[in-house]
Amino acid sequence: GDPGEASLTAIPKYKNTWHVAFGARYRYSCQLALTAGVAYDSSAVSNANRPLEFPVGQQWLYGAGAEWTWSDRIKFGVQYAI
């Protein structure tokens, strides 16, 4: 490289992560089923070692849904997650 150039190298201190999720399905009637769930993802880096290019920490995810059985061959479903 050019003698006047400067470079900066950062080595983030990543750690192992884990994921856990739980879900449930409740059959409200013969045609309608309701679903719900929650999930957790641990952070890959501690807050003290978080680099600017990796701003994601631990995450909690929540979801809910419904499924309507129209016939033996046709089902409609909708889900929402945040």
N, C-alpha and C positions, 0 to 999 in steps of 0.2 A: 504494500500500500504506500500511499503518499506519506512522507515524513511529517507533514503538517496535520494529518488526520488523527482524530482521537476516536476511540471506540469504548463502549460500555457494555459489558456482558453481565447479565443477572441470571443466576441459577436458582429458580424457585424451589422451595423445600416442600415438594408434594408428599402427601401421605396416602396410605390406602384408604379407600372409602367403603361404605356399605349402604345397602338399600333394603328397606323393609316395607311391605305393603299388606294391608288387610282389606278385604272386601266382603260384602254380603249381598245376597239376592233374596228378595221376599216376594213370593207369589201372592199378590193381593186378590186375584180372581183367576178364573180359567183363562182369561184373555190378557190380563195385565200383570206384569212383573216389574218390581222396583229394585234398583241397585244403588249401592253407595260404597264408597271406599276412601281410604286415606293412605298416603305413602310418605316416607321420609328418606331423604338422601343426605348423607353426611358430607361435610365439606372436605375438599381435596387439599386445602391449605388452611392454616390458622389465620386469624385476622391480622396478626403481626407480620406474617410472611406473604400476604396476598399481593401478587403483582398487579399492576394496572391493566395488563392485557387479559387477566383472568378474574373478573370482579364477582364471580359467583361463589356464594357460601353454601351453608346448609339450606335445604329446601323442604318445605312441607307442601304436599299436593292433596287436594280434596276433589272428589268427584261424585256425581249422582246421575242417575239415568232411569229411563223407563222403556219397557218393550211391550208393544201391543201385538197380540196374535190375531191376525185377520182371518187366517185359515190354516190348515195343516201345512201349506206350502208358502205362505206369505206372512212375514213378521215385519213390523216397523219399530225402529228404535231410535232413541235420542239420548245423548250423553252430554254432560257438561263437566269440565274440570278447570280448577283454578289453582 
